[in-house]
Amino acid sequence: MKKTLQAEVEITDLSHDGRGVARIDGKAVFVRGALPGERATVRILHRKRSFDEAEVLELHTRSADRVDPRCAHFGQCAGCTLQHLAPQAQIAAKQRVLAENLERIGKVAPQRWLEPLTDQPWEYRRKGRLSVRHVQKKGRVLVGFRETNPRFVADVRRCEVLHPALGTRIEALGDMLGTLSIAAKIPQIEFAAGDACMALVIRHLAPLADIDRARLTEFAQAHDLAIFLQPGGIDSVHPLWPASPRLRYAIGGSAVTLDFEPLDFVQVNAGMNRRMVEQALSLLDPQADDRVLDLFCGLGNFTLPVARHVAHVEGVEGDRDLVHRAARNAEANGIDNARFHMANLFEEHAASSWARASWDKLLLDPPRAGADKVLEYLPGASTRRVVYVSCHPGSLARDAGILVAQHGFRLQAAGVMDMFPHTAHVESIALFEREG
């Protein structure tokens, strides 16, 4: 490549992480802030063996899909990287990523594409972690996501994608933390919102003074927040105010309400979660005499809605606390045809009772690593339908290939779900049916 820090390039594609793709002397260049169809002068930031990284200095032609970002911090904060791309174009890009992964990795294609699932693109995020940093030069405590340079915390005053109970109060939260005696000893805040309560879990590396507790409590009361403290590991989390906060969310169509703790895994987008559960139920097509196995079941997000429609369902999850809460949620909802098991699904469990049992249908909702270990011994011969909910198109594609090539299923349908609008995350759902 020519030894230059700047070049004029044509953007031909969008990478999996939302950057524009160009080529200089045949070498790939990933350009932050650029979109396909644009010409731009870019500055090379990092040179690597197989690709370079760059940023836009000047746009010469503008994509028809380019829009003005809503967030004042776009380009500095790395929480959202696609706000400059129109929402429908974001969906189309994610659909292409899913299709390319299925074809390239899994060697499969769906018989039909599902309509993309979408919901409100702003103020959707109810779960996550914010970084906190006391910056003496600015005389402020910064609260937000990391900058594009991950060494720094973005100086965010308001976040457009966070639940408004928090997103509109980022600056006030930072100001309040700056008054604490241990302002420099707070590295992060995790947040979780139920349908009626937003909870903050404040990680602190030094003991709080009485005045600190008073200020945190006053802030919680003034802004109708629940505040938990975390002085050590996960087991140290405890409520500051109110004394017994309750986090819960409802899945309306199934008349199910789930209680959870603030550090539990729940889907970050409440509106999309409701639509996703409805979609999964539709694809699973539960019948009154069905026996269903739900793997990576968590709190019972799918298990308990499924239980309303079938003879029996069992959920398997690797987190013991989630298994206990799922069982309690079943009891609280008056559901007596659901059972839960604790098992690390990245280990072999072919001899377990739930693995040896006969199941009509299987639901999978694995983390990014996928479910290939499970697919070494499941689904069994009696299973005729599998619904797979995925947070990573590469692992879904690999597992789709296993289901088709090794287990005799066909990929009946697949589609994307916009769980994380304005980011490059690709969430999807797929339906597999047994041949014959």
Secondary structure, 3 states (H helix, E strand, C coil): CCCCCEEEEECCEECCCCCEEEEECCEEEEEECCCCCCEEEEEEEEECCCEEEEEEEEECCCCCCECCCCCCCECCECCCCCCCECHHHHHHHHHHHHHHHHHHHHCCCCCEECCCECCCCCCCECEEEEEEEEECCCCEEEEECEECCCCCECCCCCCCCECHHHHCCHHHHHHHHHCCCCHHHCCEEEEEECCCCEEEEEECCCCCCHHHHHHHHHHHHHHCCEEEEECCCHHHCEEEECCCCCEEEEEHHHCEEEEECCCCCCCCEHHHHHHHHHHHHHHHCCCCCCEEEEECCCCCCCHHHHHCCCCEEEEEECCHHHHHHHHHHHHHCCCCCEEEEECCCCCCCCCCHHHHCCCCEEEECCCCCCCCCHHHCCCCCCCCEEEEEECCHHHHHHHHHHHHHCCCEEEEEEEEECCCCCCCCCEEEEEEEECC
